[in-house]
Amino acid sequence: MSLSVLDPRYPVGRFVKPEVFTQDELSGAIATLAELPEQLRNATDGLDSVQLSTPYRDGGWTLRQVVHHVADSHMHSNIRTRFALTAVEPAILAYPEELWAELTDARNAPVEASLTLLENLHHRWVSLLKSLSDADFARTFRHPEMGLVRLDTNVMLYAWHGRHHTAHVTELRKRKGW
């Protein structure tokens, strides 16, 4: 077991950018994106406001902030996908996720708003991803911190991202016995 698995910041390990992956692995990542809304909803099901206000680790975001962050982040990824499909190497904006997580809605809004958003967002996003060709998945966008990012790599990243944050919720529930 690697140290990253023992680190509560990375309960499923750190993302490792695949240099090469198969069509089956890409299809699996798309399936993971399709399943994320239900998995995150199940992970948060039955949690009360006090539990949702609990940080998943010392110095970490609350479970509520984690859920809202996933919605914010996946909206960005969906939009980045659309830019990459409709422009040549578009430069996209990063966003200050740590500041967004401190905004009033991320700190206080019911998680249902983001869970419903994710259900609808992923329905559309996965539908689009399933329609793409190999050439489409080779399209890129330019991220200010990560450089040139291929769409297929971005899909792999966001499949990991959803599992990563869902595990923040489920691992805290295990530790707390909720």
C-alpha positions in Angstrom: 0.0 0.0 0.0 1.5 3.4 -1.0 1.7 6.3 1.4 -0.8 8.3 -0.8 -3.5 5.8 0.0 -2.9 6.3 3.7 -3.1 10.1 3.2 -6.6 11.3 4.0 -6.2 14.0 1.3 -5.9 11.2 -1.3 -8.1 8.3 -0.2 -8.0 6.7 -3.7 -4.4 7.7 -4.3 -3.1 10.6 -6.4 -4.0 11.0 -10.0 -1.3 9.5 -12.3 -1.6 10.8 -15.8 -1.7 7.8 -18.1 0.8 8.0 -21.0 -1.1 5.4 -22.9 -4.5 3.8 -22.2 -6.9 1.6 -24.0 -10.3 2.4 -25.5 -11.7 0.1 -22.8 -10.0 2.2 -20.1 -11.5 5.4 -21.6 -14.9 3.8 -21.8 -14.5 2.8 -18.2 -13.7 6.4 -17.2 -16.8 7.6 -19.1 -18.9 5.0 -17.2 -17.4 6.2 -13.9 -18.5 9.8 -14.8 -22.0 8.5 -15.6 -22.1 6.8 -12.1 -20.7 9.7 -10.1 -23.9 11.6 -9.4 -25.6 8.5 -7.9 -22.5 7.5 -6.0 -22.0 11.0 -4.5 -25.7 11.1 -3.6 -25.5 7.7 -1.9 -22.3 8.8 -0.1 -24.1 11.8 1.4 -27.5 10.2 1.9 -28.8 10.6 5.4 -26.2 13.0 6.6 -27.5 15.9 8.7 -26.4 19.5 8.6 -23.9 19.0 11.4 -22.3 16.0 9.6 -22.2 17.9 6.3 -20.4 20.7 8.2 -17.7 18.3 9.3 -14.3 18.6 7.5 -13.2 15.3 5.9 -9.7 15.8 7.5 -8.0 18.3 9.7 -7.7 21.5 7.7 -9.8 20.2 4.9 -13.1 21.2 3.4 -16.4 20.2 5.0 -18.4 17.5 3.3 -20.8 20.2 2.1 -17.9 22.2 0.5 -16.6 18.9 -1.1 -20.0 18.3 -2.8 -20.3 21.9 -4.1 -16.6 21.8 -5.3 -17.3 18.7 -7.4 -20.2 20.5 -9.1 -18.1 23.6 -9.7 -15.1 21.6 -11.0 -17.2 19.3 -13.2 -19.0 22.3 -14.7 -15.6 23.7 -15.7 -14.5 20.4 -17.2 -17.7 20.1 -19.3 -17.2 23.6 -20.6 -13.5 22.9 -21.3 -14.6 19.9 -23.3 -16.9 22.0 -25.4 -14.3 24.6 -26.0 -11.8 22.0 -27.1 -14.3 20.5 -29.5 -15.2 23.9 -31.1 -11.9 25.8 -31.2 -8.2 25.0 -31.9 -6.3 24.6 -28.6 -8.4 27.2 -26.7 -6.8 28.7 -23.7 -9.1 28.1 -20.8 -9.3 29.7 -17.4 -8.3 28.0 -14.2 -10.4 29.0 -11.2 -9.4 29.5 -7.6 -11.1 26.5 -6.1 -9.9 27.2 -2.6 -11.6 30.6 -2.8 -14.8 29.3 -4.4 -15.1 26.8 -1.6 -15.2 29.6 0.9 -18.1 31.5 -0.8 -21.3 31.5 1.1 -23.1 29.0 -1.2 -20.3 26.5 -0.9 -20.2 26.8 2.9 -24.0 26.9 3.5 -26.2 25.8 0.6 -28.0 22.5 0.8 -26.0 19.8 -1.0 -29.1 18.8 -2.9 -28.6 21.8 -5.2 -25.2 20.5 -6.4 -26.3 16.8 -6.4 -29.2 17.7 -8.8 -26.9 19.8 -10.9 -24.4 16.9 -11.2 -27.1 14.5 -12.2 -28.2 16.8 -15.1 -24.7 17.9 -16.0 -23.3 14.4 -16.2 -26.3 13.2 -18.2 -25.4 15.8 -20.9 -21.6 15.5 -20.5 -21.6 11.7 -20.7 -23.9 11.7 -23.7 -21.5 14.1 -25.5 -18.5 12.0 -24.5 -20.0 8.8 -25.8 -20.5 10.4 -29.2 -16.9 11.4 -29.7 -14.5 9.9 -32.1 -10.8 9.1 -31.4 -9.9 12.3 -33.3 -12.3 14.2 -31.0 -10.6 12.8 -27.9 -7.2 13.8 -29.3 -8.4 17.5 -29.3 -6.8 19.7 -26.7 -7.2 22.8 -24.6 -4.5 24.9 -23.0 -4.6 25.0 -19.2 -2.6 27.9 -17.6 -1.1 25.4 -15.0 -1.1 22.0 -16.7 -0.3 23.1 -20.3 -1.8 21.3 -23.2 -4.4 18.8 -22.1 -6.0 16.2 -24.4 -9.7 15.5 -23.9 -9.1 11.8 -23.3 -6.7 12.6 -20.5 -9.1 15.1 -19.1 -11.8 12.4 -19.0 -9.4 10.1 -17.1 -8.6 13.0 -14.7 -12.3 13.8 -13.9 -13.2 10.1 -13.5 -10.5 10.0 -10.8 -11.6 13.4 -9.4 -15.2 12.1 -8.8 -14.0 9.0 -7.1 -11.4 11.0 -5.1 -14.0 13.3 -3.6 -16.7 10.7 -3.1 -14.1 8.8 -1.1 -13.6 11.8 1.1 -17.2 11.5 2.1 -17.3 7.7 2.5 -14.0 7.5 4.3 -15.1 10.1 6.9 -18.3 8.2 7.3 -16.4 5.0 8.1 -14.1 6.8 10.5 -17.0 8.4 12.3 -19.3 5.4 12.2 -22.1 7.3 10.4 
